[in-house]
Amino acid sequence: MDLEIKGTLTKIGETVTGTGKDGTPWQKLTYLVETDQTYNNLYAFEVFSQEKVEQFKKYNVVGNKVSVKFNVNTNEWKGKYYTTLQSWRCTKDDVQAPEKETVQAETEDDLPF
């Protein structure tokens, strides 16, 4: 299932680092996107891994109109459930009106009928 939301990037959190159970380092970043809907219009997304965090920071700034593709991930820990929105693509959403095509009128009428 492909989930997508469009809105304005309102906040980019600090990069959080840590070490996994197997000793490998990890990084994650949380950012907020606000849509123009009346209710349920604020979404917190996570970007996980050093490469993805660096890529996100390189191309995104607060105030950008963005389109975010994401997965919903739920984990259980000590009988409680935690749901996160894992962003896998965040692109600038250039909402520009398409230019009108100009139709060139033919000056000659060479139709056979």
Biopython code that builds the backbone (N, CA, C, O; Angstrom):
import numpy as np
from Bio.PDB.StructureBuilder import StructureBuilder

atoms = [
    (1, "MET", "N", (0.850, -1.165, 0.000)),
    (1, "MET", "CA", (0.000, 0.000, 0.000)),
    (1, "MET", "C", (0.898, 1.231, 0.000)),
    (1, "MET", "O", (1.837, 1.330, 0.790)),
    (2, "ASP", "N", (0.603, 2.147, -0.878)),
    (2, "ASP", "CA", (1.358, 3.388, -1.022)),
    (2, "ASP", "C", (0.619, 4.507, -0.309)),
    (2, "ASP", "O", (-0.449, 4.921, -0.760)),
    (3, "LEU", "N", (1.166, 5.007, 0.795)),
    (3, "LEU", "CA", (0.558, 6.108, 1.521)),
    (3, "LEU", "C", (1.308, 7.389, 1.199)),
    (3, "LEU", "O", (2.539, 7.403, 1.166)),
    (4, "GLU", "N", (0.562, 8.470, 0.961)),
    (4, "GLU", "CA", (1.192, 9.737, 0.601)),
    (4, "GLU", "C", (0.405, 10.887, 1.227)),
    (4, "GLU", "O", (-0.823, 10.843, 1.315)),
    (5, "ILE", "N", (1.125, 11.901, 1.655)),
    (5, "ILE", "CA", (0.517, 13.107, 2.229)),
    (5, "ILE", "C", (1.247, 14.305, 1.649)),
    (5, "ILE", "O", (2.454, 14.253, 1.415)),
    (6, "LYS", "N", (0.511, 15.387, 1.418)),
    (6, "LYS", "CA", (1.113, 16.627, 0.915)),
    (6, "LYS", "C", (0.831, 17.739, 1.909)),
    (6, "LYS", "O", (-0.280, 17.854, 2.428)),
    (7, "GLY", "N", (1.837, 18.551, 2.169)),
    (7, "GLY", "CA", (1.680, 19.646, 3.111)),
    (7, "GLY", "C", (2.929, 20.501, 3.178)),
    (7, "GLY", "O", (3.759, 20.499, 2.269)),
    (8, "THR", "N", (3.043, 21.238, 4.285)),
    (8, "THR", "CA", (4.175, 22.140, 4.491)),
    (8, "THR", "C", (5.077, 21.593, 5.582)),
    (8, "THR", "O", (4.605, 21.215, 6.654)),
    (9, "LEU", "N", (6.353, 21.551, 5.316)),
    (9, "LEU", "CA", (7.346, 21.110, 6.299)),
    (9, "LEU", "C", (7.468, 22.204, 7.358)),
    (9, "LEU", "O", (7.948, 23.299, 7.065)),
    (10, "THR", "N", (7.030, 21.909, 8.602)),
    (10, "THR", "CA", (6.979, 22.945, 9.633)),
    (10, "THR", "C", (8.111, 22.855, 10.647)),
    (10, "THR", "O", (8.453, 23.859, 11.271)),
    (11, "LYS", "N", (8.698, 21.677, 10.826)),
    (11, "LYS", "CA", (9.781, 21.551, 11.807)),
    (11, "LYS", "C", (10.659, 20.356, 11.460)),
    (11, "LYS", "O", (10.168, 19.302, 11.057)),
    (12, "ILE", "N", (11.963, 20.541, 11.625)),
    (12, "ILE", "CA", (12.925, 19.443, 11.478)),
    (12, "ILE", "C", (13.611, 19.289, 12.820)),
    (12, "ILE", "O", (14.274, 20.214, 13.291)),
    (13, "GLY", "N", (13.459, 18.130, 13.437)),
    (13, "GLY", "CA", (14.042, 17.885, 14.758)),
    (13, "GLY", "C", (15.530, 17.604, 14.693)),
    (13, "GLY", "O", (16.127, 17.542, 13.619)),
    (14, "GLU", "N", (16.110, 17.436, 15.862)),
    (14, "GLU", "CA", (17.531, 17.109, 15.971)),
    (14, "GLU", "C", (17.760, 15.644, 15.571)),
    (14, "GLU", "O", (16.869, 14.807, 15.716)),
    (15, "THR", "N", (18.938, 15.354, 15.078)),
    (15, "THR", "CA", (19.307, 13.984, 14.751)),
    (15, "THR", "C", (19.612, 13.232, 16.040)),
    (15, "THR", "O", (20.402, 13.690, 16.865)),
    (16, "VAL", "N", (18.982, 12.081, 16.204)),
    (16, "VAL", "CA", (19.194, 11.241, 17.381)),
    (16, "VAL", "C", (20.081, 10.079, 16.956)),
    (16, "VAL", "O", (19.826, 9.459, 15.924)),
    (17, "THR", "N", (21.113, 9.775, 17.728)),
    (17, "THR", "CA", (22.012, 8.670, 17.408)),
    (17, "THR", "C", (22.003, 7.662, 18.547)),
    (17, "THR", "O", (21.646, 7.980, 19.681)),
    (18, "GLY", "N", (22.401, 6.449, 18.220)),
    (18, "GLY", "CA", (22.484, 5.398, 19.228)),
    (18, "GLY", "C", (23.200, 4.194, 18.679)),
    (18, "GLY", "O", (23.739, 4.221, 17.572)),
    (19, "THR", "N", (23.201, 3.130, 19.467)),
    (19, "THR", "CA", (23.842, 1.884, 19.076)),
    (19, "THR", "C", (22.842, 0.752, 19.270)),
    (19, "THR", "O", (22.188, 0.664, 20.309)),
    (20, "GLY", "N", (22.725, -0.110, 18.272)),
    (20, "GLY", "CA", (21.815, -1.242, 18.342)),
    (20, "GLY", "C", (22.335, -2.338, 19.262)),
    (20, "GLY", "O", (23.452, -2.257, 19.773)),
    (21, "LYS", "N", (21.512, -3.364, 19.465)),
    (21, "LYS", "CA", (21.887, -4.489, 20.323)),
    (21, "LYS", "C", (23.147, -5.191, 19.832)),
    (21, "LYS", "O", (23.929, -5.730, 20.615)),
    (22, "ASP", "N", (23.321, -5.168, 18.514)),
    (22, "ASP", "CA", (24.492, -5.836, 17.933)),
    (22, "ASP", "C", (25.706, -4.915, 17.829)),
    (22, "ASP", "O", (26.737, -5.307, 17.283)),
    (23, "GLY", "N", (25.589, -3.696, 18.348)),
    (23, "GLY", "CA", (26.726, -2.787, 18.352)),
    (23, "GLY", "C", (26.823, -1.862, 17.156)),
    (23, "GLY", "O", (27.745, -1.049, 17.085)),
    (24, "THR", "N", (25.899, -1.963, 16.216)),
    (24, "THR", "CA", (25.951, -1.098, 15.038)),
    (24, "THR", "C", (25.326, 0.264, 15.357)),
    (24, "THR", "O", (24.281, 0.330, 16.004)),
    (25, "PRO", "N", (25.961, 1.344, 14.906)),
    (25, "PRO", "CA", (25.410, 2.677, 15.161)),
    (25, "PRO", "C", (24.198, 2.954, 14.272)),
    (25, "PRO", "O", (24.092, 2.412, 13.172)),
    (26, "TRP", "N", (23.290, 3.796, 14.754)),
    (26, "TRP", "CA", (22.120, 4.191, 13.973)),
    (26, "TRP", "C", (21.828, 5.671, 14.198)),
    (26, "TRP", "O", (22.278, 6.269, 15.175)),
    (27, "GLN", "N", (21.057, 6.249, 13.263)),
    (27, "GLN", "CA", (20.620, 7.643, 13.347)),
    (27, "GLN", "C", (19.158, 7.719, 12.946)),
    (27, "GLN", "O", (18.693, 6.951, 12.103)),
    (28, "LYS", "N", (18.432, 8.655, 13.560)),
    (28, "LYS", "CA", (17.077, 8.914, 13.105)),
    (28, "LYS", "C", (16.772, 10.392, 13.275)),
    (28, "LYS", "O", (17.372, 11.082, 14.099)),
    (29, "LEU", "N", (15.830, 10.856, 12.478)),
    (29, "LEU", "CA", (15.429, 12.249, 12.463)),
    (29, "LEU", "C", (13.910, 12.288, 12.398)),
    (29, "LEU", "O", (13.303, 11.520, 11.651)),
    (30, "THR", "N", (13.289, 13.173, 13.173)),
    (30, "THR", "CA", (11.842, 13.351, 13.126)),
    (30, "THR", "C", (11.543, 14.725, 12.540)),
    (30, "THR", "O", (12.190, 15.711, 12.892)),
    (31, "TYR", "N", (10.554, 14.785, 11.642)),
    (31, "TYR", "CA", (10.137, 16.068, 11.087)),
    (31, "TYR", "C", (8.616, 16.126, 11.020)),
    (31, "TYR", "O", (7.939, 15.099, 10.968)),
    (32, "LEU", "N", (8.097, 17.351, 11.024)),
    (32, "LEU", "CA", (6.647, 17.563, 11.038)),
    (32, "LEU", "C", (6.170, 18.150, 9.720)),
    (32, "LEU", "O", (6.811, 19.024, 9.136)),
    (33, "VAL", "N", (5.025, 17.644, 9.266)),
    (33, "VAL", "CA", (4.365, 18.157, 8.067)),
    (33, "VAL", "C", (2.935, 18.518, 8.453)),
    (33, "VAL", "O", (2.230, 17.726, 9.078)),
    (34, "GLU", "N", (2.518, 19.718, 8.073)),
    (34, "GLU", "CA", (1.167, 20.171, 8.353)),
    (34, "GLU", "C", (0.406, 20.322, 7.041)),
    (34, "GLU", "O", (0.887, 20.946, 6.096)),
    (35, "THR", "N", (-0.805, 19.732, 6.999)),
    (35, "THR", "CA", (-1.632, 19.829, 5.804)),
    (35, "THR", "C", (-2.639, 20.954, 5.974)),
    (35, "THR", "O", (-2.723, 21.564, 7.041)),
    (36, "ASP", "N", (-3.403, 21.229, 4.922)),
    (36, "ASP", "CA", (-4.398, 22.302, 4.998)),
    (36, "ASP", "C", (-5.776, 21.779, 5.401)),
    (36, "ASP", "O", (-6.758, 22.513, 5.295)),
    (37, "GLN", "N", (-5.873, 20.535, 5.859)),
    (37, "GLN", "CA", (-7.145, 19.981, 6.303)),
    (37, "GLN", "C", (-7.534, 20.565, 7.657)),
    (37, "GLN", "O", (-6.672, 21.014, 8.412)),
    (38, "THR", "N", (-8.812, 20.560, 7.960)),
    (38, "THR", "CA", (-9.311, 21.138, 9.205)),
    (38, "THR", "C", (-8.915, 20.306, 10.418)),
    (38, "THR", "O", (-8.459, 20.859, 11.419)),
    (39, "TYR", "N", (-9.079, 18.997, 10.347)),
    (39, "TYR", "CA", (-8.773, 18.111, 11.468)),
    (39, "TYR", "C", (-7.668, 17.144, 11.081)),
    (39, "TYR", "O", (-7.463, 16.855, 9.902)),
    (40, "ASN", "N", (-6.956, 16.645, 12.090)),
    (40, "ASN", "CA", (-5.873, 15.680, 11.866)),
    (40, "ASN", "C", (-4.924, 16.174, 10.785)),
    (40, "ASN", "O", (-4.689, 15.490, 9.788)),
    (41, "ASN", "N", (-4.388, 17.352, 10.989)),
    (41, "ASN", "CA", (-3.564, 17.962, 9.946)),
    (41, "ASN", "C", (-2.083, 18.040, 10.273)),
    (41, "ASN", "O", (-1.333, 18.683, 9.538)),
    (42, "LEU", "N", (-1.628, 17.399, 11.367)),
    (42, "LEU", "CA", (-0.220, 17.432, 11.734)),
    (42, "LEU", "C", (0.323, 16.006, 11.787)),
    (42, "LEU", "O", (-0.237, 15.146, 12.468)),
    (43, "TYR", "N", (1.411, 15.760, 11.068)),
    (43, "TYR", "CA", (1.996, 14.428, 10.977)),
    (43, "TYR", "C", (3.474, 14.485, 11.359)),
    (43, "TYR", "O", (4.201, 15.371, 10.908)),
    (44, "ALA", "N", (3.913, 13.543, 12.186)),
    (44, "ALA", "CA", (5.326, 13.433, 12.570)),
    (44, "ALA", "C", (5.907, 12.212, 11.865)),
    (44, "ALA", "O", (5.454, 11.089, 12.089)),
    (45, "PHE", "N", (6.899, 12.425, 11.024)),
    (45, "PHE", "CA", (7.535, 11.355, 10.267)),
    (45, "PHE", "C", (8.937, 11.102, 10.791)),
    (45, "PHE", "O", (9.585, 12.008, 11.317)),
    (46, "GLU", "N", (9.407, 9.862, 10.647)),
    (46, "GLU", "CA", (10.775, 9.497, 11.007)),
    (46, "GLU", "C", (11.550, 9.105, 9.770)),
    (46, "GLU", "O", (11.027, 8.463, 8.859)),
    (47, "VAL", "N", (12.813, 9.506, 9.759)),
    (47, "VAL", "CA", (13.766, 9.061, 8.741)),
    (47, "VAL", "C", (14.828, 8.290, 9.508)),
    (47, "VAL", "O", (15.394, 8.803, 10.473)),
    (48, "PHE", "N", (15.103, 7.058, 9.085)),
    (48, "PHE", "CA", (16.014, 6.187, 9.826)),
    (48, "PHE", "C", (17.187, 5.776, 8.955)),
    (48, "PHE", "O", (16.971, 5.332, 7.827)),
    (49, "SER", "N", (18.379, 5.900, 9.414)),
    (49, "SER", "CA", (19.685, 5.537, 8.837)),
    (49, "SER", "C", (20.460, 6.808, 8.500)),
    (49, "SER", "O", (19.888, 7.829, 8.117)),
    (50, "GLN", "N", (21.758, 6.712, 8.652)),
    (50, "GLN", "CA", (22.630, 7.864, 8.449)),
    (50, "GLN", "C", (22.505, 8.419, 7.042)),
    (50, "GLN", "O", (22.414, 9.633, 6.861)),
    (51, "GLU", "N", (22.499, 7.555, 6.055)),
    (51, "GLU", "CA", (22.424, 7.986, 4.660)),
    (51, "GLU", "C", (21.123, 8.742, 4.377)),
    (51, "GLU", "O", (21.142, 9.791, 3.733)),
    (52, "LYS", "N", (19.994, 8.212, 4.857)),
    (52, "LYS", "CA", (18.704, 8.859, 4.611)),
    (52, "LYS", "C", (18.571, 10.173, 5.360)),
    (52, "LYS", "O", (17.981, 11.121, 4.841)),
    (53, "VAL", "N", (19.113, 10.248, 6.580)),
    (53, "VAL", "CA", (19.084, 11.490, 7.352)),
    (53, "VAL", "C", (19.886, 12.577, 6.629)),
    (53, "VAL", "O", (19.419, 13.709, 6.505)),
    (54, "GLU", "N", (21.073, 12.244, 6.156)),
    (54, "GLU", "CA", (21.908, 13.213, 5.434)),
    (54, "GLU", "C", (21.225, 13.675, 4.158)),
    (54, "GLU", "O", (21.245, 14.863, 3.836)),
    (55, "GLN", "N", (20.623, 12.749, 3.433)),
    (55, "GLN", "CA", (19.922, 13.065, 2.188)),
    (55, "GLN", "C", (18.741, 14.001, 2.471)),
    (55, "GLN", "O", (18.517, 14.965, 1.738)),
    (56, "PHE", "N", (17.989, 13.710, 3.540)),
    (56, "PHE", "CA", (16.845, 14.540, 3.894)),
    (56, "PHE", "C", (17.289, 15.967, 4.215)),
    (56, "PHE", "O", (16.702, 16.929, 3.718)),
    (57, "LYS", "N", (18.326, 16.104, 5.046)),
    (57, "LYS", "CA", (18.813, 17.427, 5.440)),
    (57, "LYS", "C", (19.356, 18.217, 4.255)),
    (57, "LYS", "O", (19.274, 19.445, 4.231)),
    (58, "LYS", "N", (19.900, 17.522, 3.289)),
    (58, "LYS", "CA", (20.503, 18.170, 2.129)),
    (58, "LYS", "C", (19.453, 18.863, 1.250)),
    (58, "LYS", "O", (19.716, 19.933, 0.701)),
    (59, "TYR", "N", (18.272, 18.260, 1.117)),
    (59, "TYR", "CA", (17.292, 18.750, 0.152)),
    (59, "TYR", "C", (16.045, 19.394, 0.754)),
    (59, "TYR", "O", (15.216, 19.905, 0.000)),
    (60, "ASN", "N", (15.874, 19.392, 2.073)),
    (60, "ASN", "CA", (14.648, 19.896, 2.668)),
    (60, "ASN", "C", (14.914, 20.985, 3.698)),
    (60, "ASN", "O", (15.846, 20.888, 4.495)),
    (61, "VAL", "N", (14.080, 22.026, 3.671)),
    (61, "VAL", "CA", (14.146, 23.111, 4.650)),
    (61, "VAL", "C", (12.735, 23.419, 5.128)),
    (61, "VAL", "O", (11.756, 23.161, 4.427)),
    (62, "VAL", "N", (12.644, 23.979, 6.336)),
    (62, "VAL", "CA", (11.352, 24.355, 6.897)),
    (62, "VAL", "C", (10.680, 25.371, 5.977)),
    (62, "VAL", "O", (11.317, 26.313, 5.504)),
    (63, "GLY", "N", (9.400, 25.170, 5.733)),
    (63, "GLY", "CA", (8.642, 26.068, 4.863)),
    (63, "GLY", "C", (8.380, 25.497, 3.485)),
    (63, "GLY", "O", (7.514, 25.996, 2.767)),
    (64, "ASN", "N", (9.115, 24.455, 3.098)),
    (64, "ASN", "CA", (8.903, 23.832, 1.791)),
    (64, "ASN", "C", (7.546, 23.145, 1.732)),
    (64, "ASN", "O", (7.093, 22.561, 2.717)),
    (65, "LYS", "N", (6.908, 23.217, 0.582)),
    (65, "LYS", "CA", (5.745, 22.381, 0.303)),
    (65, "LYS", "C", (6.309, 21.038, -0.128)),
    (65, "LYS", "O", (7.126, 20.967, -1.046)),
    (66, "VAL", "N", (5.866, 19.954, 0.547)),
    (66, "VAL", "CA", (6.440, 18.644, 0.286)),
    (66, "VAL", "C", (5.369, 17.602, 0.039)),
    (66, "VAL", "O", (4.207, 17.763, 0.414)),
    (67, "SER", "N", (5.795, 16.538, -0.599)),
    (67, "SER", "CA", (4.989, 15.348, -0.796)),
    (67, "SER", "C", (5.761, 14.205, -0.134)),
    (67, "SER", "O", (6.907, 13.936, -0.494)),
    (68, "VAL", "N", (5.129, 13.531, 0.838)),
    (68, "VAL", "CA", (5.804, 12.503, 1.616)),
    (68, "VAL", "C", (5.165, 11.146, 1.366)),
    (68, "VAL", "O", (3.952, 10.986, 1.506)),
    (69, "LYS", "N", (5.984, 10.175, 0.997)),
    (69, "LYS", "CA", (5.524, 8.787, 0.883)),
    (69, "LYS", "C", (6.062, 8.058, 2.110)),
    (69, "LYS", "O", (7.219, 8.237, 2.493)),
    (70, "PHE", "N", (5.206, 7.230, 2.727)),
    (70, "PHE", "CA", (5.582, 6.634, 3.999)),
    (70, "PHE", "C", (4.897, 5.294, 4.241)),
    (70, "PHE", "O", (3.945, 4.920, 3.557)),
    (71, "ASN", "N", (5.416, 4.590, 5.237)),
    (71, "ASN", "CA", (4.836, 3.344, 5.732)),
    (71, "ASN", "C", (4.448, 3.548, 7.180)),
    (71, "ASN", "O", (5.058, 4.356, 7.881)),
    (72, "VAL", "N", (3.434, 2.820, 7.633)),
    (72, "VAL", "CA", (3.032, 2.842, 9.033)),
    (72, "VAL", "C", (3.664, 1.632, 9.696)),
    (72, "VAL", "O", (3.527, 0.511, 9.206)),
    (73, "ASN", "N", (4.363, 1.853, 10.818)),
    (73, "ASN", "CA", (5.066, 0.779, 11.511)),
    (73, "ASN", "C", (4.618, 0.758, 12.972)),
    (73, "ASN", "O", (4.655, 1.787, 13.647)),
    (74, "THR", "N", (4.194, -0.411, 13.466)),
    (74, "THR", "CA", (3.770, -0.545, 14.856)),
    (74, "THR", "C", (4.616, -1.606, 15.537)),
    (74, "THR", "O", (4.814, -2.697, 15.001)),
    (75, "ASN", "N", (5.119, -1.273, 16.738)),
    (75, "ASN", "CA", (5.919, -2.205, 17.531)),
    (75, "ASN", "C", (5.301, -2.366, 18.910)),
    (75, "ASN", "O", (4.673, -1.447, 19.436)),
    (76, "GLU", "N", (5.488, -3.560, 19.493)),
    (76, "GLU", "CA", (5.015, -3.834, 20.838)),
    (76, "GLU", "C", (6.213, -3.886, 21.768)),
    (76, "GLU", "O", (7.233, -4.493, 21.441)),
    (77, "TRP", "N", (6.092, -3.242, 22.944)),
    (77, "TRP", "CA", (7.157, -3.280, 23.943)),
    (77, "TRP", "C", (6.515, -3.269, 25.316)),
    (77, "TRP", "O", (5.832, -2.315, 25.691)),
    (78, "LYS", "N", (6.740, -4.329, 26.053)),
    (78, "LYS", "CA", (6.204, -4.493, 27.406)),
    (78, "LYS", "C", (4.693, -4.287, 27.473)),
    (78, "LYS", "O", (4.177, -3.625, 28.373)),
    (79, "GLY", "N", (4.003, -4.867, 26.505)),
    (79, "GLY", "CA", (2.544, -4.816, 26.490)),
    (79, "GLY", "C", (1.940, -3.537, 25.956)),
    (79, "GLY", "O", (0.718, -3.392, 25.945)),
    (80, "LYS", "N", (2.764, -2.606, 25.514)),
    (80, "LYS", "CA", (2.264, -1.365, 24.930)),
    (80, "LYS", "C", (2.648, -1.320, 23.459)),
    (80, "LYS", "O", (3.656, -1.896, 23.047)),
    (81, "TYR", "N", (1.828, -0.626, 22.671)),
    (81, "TYR", "CA", (2.045, -0.546, 21.232)),
    (81, "TYR", "C", (2.404, 0.878, 20.832)),
    (81, "TYR", "O", (1.794, 1.849, 21.281)),
    (82, "TYR", "N", (3.410, 0.969, 19.976)),
    (82, "TYR", "CA", (3.912, 2.269, 19.513)),
    (82, "TYR", "C", (3.878, 2.287, 17.990)),
    (82, "TYR", "O", (4.403, 1.389, 17.332)),
    (83, "THR", "N", (3.251, 3.322, 17.443)),
    (83, "THR", "CA", (3.109, 3.450, 15.996)),
    (83, "THR", "C", (3.943, 4.627, 15.511)),
    (83, "THR", "O", (3.913, 5.706, 16.104)),
    (84, "THR", "N", (4.685, 4.415, 14.429)),
    (84, "THR", "CA", (5.476, 5.480, 13.815)),
    (84, "THR", "C", (5.172, 5.548, 12.328)),
    (84, "THR", "O", (4.765, 4.558, 11.719)),
    (85, "LEU", "N", (5.369, 6.709, 11.758)),
    (85, "LEU", "CA", (5.237, 6.905, 10.320)),
    (85, "LEU", "C", (6.647, 6.979, 9.752)),
    (85, "LEU", "O", (7.348, 7.973, 9.939)),
    (86, "GLN", "N", (7.058, 5.923, 9.057)),
    (86, "GLN", "CA", (8.410, 5.828, 8.502)),
    (86, "GLN", "C", (8.424, 6.410, 7.088)),
    (86, "GLN", "O", (7.906, 5.803, 6.151)),
    (87, "SER", "N", (9.014, 7.580, 6.949)),
    (87, "SER", "CA", (9.105, 8.258, 5.662)),
    (87, "SER", "C", (10.174, 7.584, 4.805)),
    (87, "SER", "O", (11.289, 7.347, 5.270)),
    (88, "TRP", "N", (9.835, 7.279, 3.560)),
    (88, "TRP", "CA", (10.844, 6.716, 2.661)),
    (88, "TRP", "C", (11.088, 7.607, 1.452)),
    (88, "TRP", "O", (12.016, 7.361, 0.681)),
    (89, "ARG", "N", (10.265, 8.641, 1.275)),
    (89, "ARG", "CA", (10.536, 9.634, 0.229)),
    (89, "ARG", "C", (9.865, 10.948, 0.616)),
    (89, "ARG", "O", (8.674, 10.983, 0.926)),
    (90, "CYS", "N", (10.633, 12.012, 0.593)),
    (90, "CYS", "CA", (10.110, 13.356, 0.848)),
    (90, "CYS", "C", (10.650, 14.255, -0.254)),
    (90, "CYS", "O", (11.844, 14.547, -0.307)),
    (91, "THR", "N", (9.752, 14.689, -1.131)),
    (91, "THR", "CA", (10.180, 15.502, -2.264)),
    (91, "THR", "C", (9.479, 16.849, -2.230)),
    (91, "THR", "O", (8.366, 16.975, -1.718)),
    (92, "LYS", "N", (10.142, 17.846, -2.778)),
    (92, "LYS", "CA", (9.549, 19.171, -2.872)),
    (92, "LYS", "C", (8.367, 19.090, -3.818)),
    (92, "LYS", "O", (8.475, 18.541, -4.914)),
    (93, "ASP", "N", (7.243, 19.638, -3.394)),
    (93, "ASP", "CA", (6.011, 19.582, -4.176)),
    (93, "ASP", "C", (5.822, 20.921, -4.865)),
    (93, "ASP", "O", (5.253, 21.849, -4.289)),
    (94, "ASP", "N", (6.299, 21.021, -6.090)),
    (94, "ASP", "CA", (6.175, 22.267, -6.843)),
    (94, "ASP", "C", (4.759, 22.377, -7.384)),
    (94, "ASP", "O", (4.421, 21.765, -8.397)),
    (95, "VAL", "N", (3.944, 23.154, -6.707)),
    (95, "VAL", "CA", (2.552, 23.325, -7.106)),
    (95, "VAL", "C", (2.465, 24.586, -7.944)),
    (95, "VAL", "O", (2.188, 25.675, -7.442)),
    (96, "GLN", "N", (2.703, 24.414, -9.204)),
    (96, "GLN", "CA", (2.626, 25.540, -10.116)),
    (96, "GLN", "C", (1.572, 25.229, -11.159)),
    (96, "GLN", "O", (1.425, 24.086, -11.590)),
    (97, "ALA", "N", (0.852, 26.240, -11.554)),
    (97, "ALA", "CA", (-0.158, 26.044, -12.591)),
    (97, "ALA", "C", (0.552, 25.737, -13.903)),
    (97, "ALA", "O", (1.496, 26.434, -14.277)),
    (98, "PRO", "N", (0.108, 24.704, -14.598)),
    (98, "PRO", "CA", (0.755, 24.392, -15.869)),
    (98, "PRO", "C", (0.521, 25.520, -16.876)),
    (98, "PRO", "O", (-0.542, 26.139, -16.925)),
    (99, "GLU", "N", (1.544, 25.753, -17.659)),
    (99, "GLU", "CA", (1.426, 26.810, -18.663)),
    (99, "GLU", "C", (0.422, 26.384, -19.722)),
    (99, "GLU", "O", (0.371, 25.225, -20.134)),
    (100, "LYS", "N", (-0.371, 27.354, -20.148)),
    (100, "LYS", "CA", (-1.359, 27.051, -21.177)),
    (100, "LYS", "C", (-0.650, 26.894, -22.510)),
    (100, "LYS", "O", (0.243, 27.664, -22.862)),
    (101, "GLU", "N", (-1.072, 25.883, -23.234)),
    (101, "GLU", "CA", (-0.492, 25.677, -24.554)),
    (101, "GLU", "C", (-1.157, 26.635, -25.530)),
    (101, "GLU", "O", (-2.371, 26.841, -25.501)),
    (102, "THR", "N", (-0.362, 27.194, -26.361)),
    (102, "THR", "CA", (-0.925, 28.054, -27.393)),
    (102, "THR", "C", (-1.134, 27.216, -28.635)),
    (102, "THR", "O", (-0.234, 26.512, -29.094)),
    (103, "VAL", "N", (-2.312, 27.305, -29.156)),
    (103, "VAL", "CA", (-2.632, 26.557, -30.370)),
    (103, "VAL", "C", (-2.477, 27.510, -31.535)),
    (103, "VAL", "O", (-3.067, 28.589, -31.582)),
    (104, "GLN", "N", (-1.666, 27.070, -32.463)),
    (104, "GLN", "CA", (-1.403, 27.908, -33.616)),
    (104, "GLN", "C", (-2.480, 27.649, -34.667)),
    (104, "GLN", "O", (-2.679, 26.515, -35.103)),
    (105, "ALA", "N", (-3.141, 28.673, -35.050)),
    (105, "ALA", "CA", (-4.204, 28.529, -36.062)),
    (105, "ALA", "C", (-3.554, 28.416, -37.438)),
    (105, "ALA", "O", (-2.575, 29.093, -37.752)),
    (106, "GLU", "N", (-4.130, 27.545, -38.233)),
    (106, "GLU", "CA", (-3.611, 27.387, -39.590)),
    (106, "GLU", "C", (-4.116, 28.539, -40.442)),
    (106, "GLU", "O", (-5.285, 28.917, -40.363)),
    (107, "THR", "N", (-3.252, 29.080, -41.236)),
    (107, "THR", "CA", (-3.648, 30.198, -42.092)),
    (107, "THR", "C", (-4.240, 29.719, -43.407)),
    (107, "THR", "O", (-5.051, 30.418, -44.013)),
    (108, "GLU", "N", (-3.848, 28.552, -43.846)),
    (108, "GLU", "CA", (-4.390, 28.023, -45.098)),
    (108, "GLU", "C", (-5.431, 26.982, -44.799)),
    (108, "GLU", "O", (-5.315, 26.247, -43.818)),
    (109, "ASP", "N", (-6.426, 26.908, -45.611)),
    (109, "ASP", "CA", (-7.442, 25.884, -45.479)),
    (109, "ASP", "C", (-7.284, 24.952, -46.668)),
    (109, "ASP", "O", (-7.859, 25.193, -47.729)),
    (110, "ASP", "N", (-6.516, 23.899, -46.499)),
    (110, "ASP", "CA", (-6.248, 22.999, -47.614)),
    (110, "ASP", "C", (-6.982, 21.676, -47.469)),
    (110, "ASP", "O", (-6.489, 20.638, -47.911)),
    (111, "LEU", "N", (-8.145, 21.709, -46.857)),
    (111, "LEU", "CA", (-8.936, 20.488, -46.713)),
    (111, "LEU", "C", (-9.544, 20.125, -48.064)),
    (111, "LEU", "O", (-9.920, 21.017, -48.824)),
    (112, "PRO", "N", (-9.648, 18.833, -48.379)),
    (112, "PRO", "CA", (-10.145, 18.420, -49.687)),
    (112, "PRO", "C", (-11.662, 18.561, -49.829)),
    (112, "PRO", "O", (-12.162, 18.352, -50.935)),
    (113, "PHE", "N", (-12.393, 18.885, -48.835)),
    (113, "PHE", "CA", (-13.851, 19.016, -48.973)),
    (113, "PHE", "C", (-14.345, 20.332, -48.509)),
    (113, "PHE", "O", (-15.547, 20.594, -48.560)),
]
sb = StructureBuilder()
sb.init_structure("model")
sb.init_model(0)
sb.init_chain("A")
sb.init_seg("    ")
for serial, (resi, resn, name, xyz) in enumerate(atoms, 1):
    if name == "N":
        sb.init_residue(resn, " ", resi, " ")
    sb.init_atom(name, np.array(xyz, "f"), 0.0, 1.0, " ", f" {name:<3s}", serial, name[0])
structure = sb.get_structure()
